[in-house]
Amino acid sequence: MFNIVAIICFLQLTNLPTACFSNATIAFDFPTQEDCLLKRNVLADEIDQDLKDRNVTMMFYCVEKPQTENTNV
C-alpha cells in the first residue's frame, strides 16, 4: 500500500521566512506505487491554480505505507 504525502509551504505569509510543514499525509491507501503516482499527478493538476492564487506551494510524493503488526501483549 502507498500514500500521498505533501510538503506545504506558505509563501509571504508574514514578514517571517517561508513557513513549511512536512509529512502531511493524505489518508487514502493506493494498492500500487503506479496508482499512487497517477492520483498524485491528477491532484496536483486539479489544485495548481488555486495554490498559485493563494501563494502556496506543495510538493507531493508517494511513500510505501509502513506495515504494522498486531501482537498479543
N, C-alpha and C positions, 0 to 999 in steps of 0.2 A: 504494500500500500504506500501511496505517496500523498503528500500535502503540499499546497502552495504556501510559501512563506514570503512576507513582504518586509522591506525596509522602507519606512515612510519618513520623508524629510519635509519640513515646513520651511520654505524659503522666505526670508524677510518677515518672519513672524513678529519680531520686536527688533530693537536695536542690538540684541544679542546675536551671536553667531547662529547659523542654521541649526535648527533643532531636529534631530533624527531619532527615530525609535526603531529598533530592530526586533526581529523574530515575532512579527505579527502573523500568527498562523490562521489561515482560512480553514475552519474546522469541517472539511469535507474530504473524504478519502477517495483517491483515484486508484484503480487497480494496477495500472502500469505507469511507468515514467512517461511514455508517449502520450497517454491520456491526460496526464497532469500538464505536460508541456503545451498540448493543444489548448486546453482550457485556460492556461496562463496567458497564452497569446491572444485568445478571444477576449479575456478580461481586460488585458492591457489596451487593446484596441477600443473597447467599449468605453473606458473611463478616461482615455487620454486627454480629450479636450476639456473635460470637467476639471481634471487635475491642473492643466495649464491655466485655466481661468482662475483657479484658486491659489495659484503659485505654490503648488505642492508637487513633489516628485516621489515616485515609488519605484522600487526595483523588486520584481517578482522572481522567485526561483522555486524549483521543486526539490523537495527532500524526501528521503525514504522515512516513513513513519517508524519511530522506534517500537520495537516489539517488546511487549510486557508479558511476563509470565506470572500466572497465579500460583501461589504456594499456600499450603495449609500450615499456619503457624500456631 
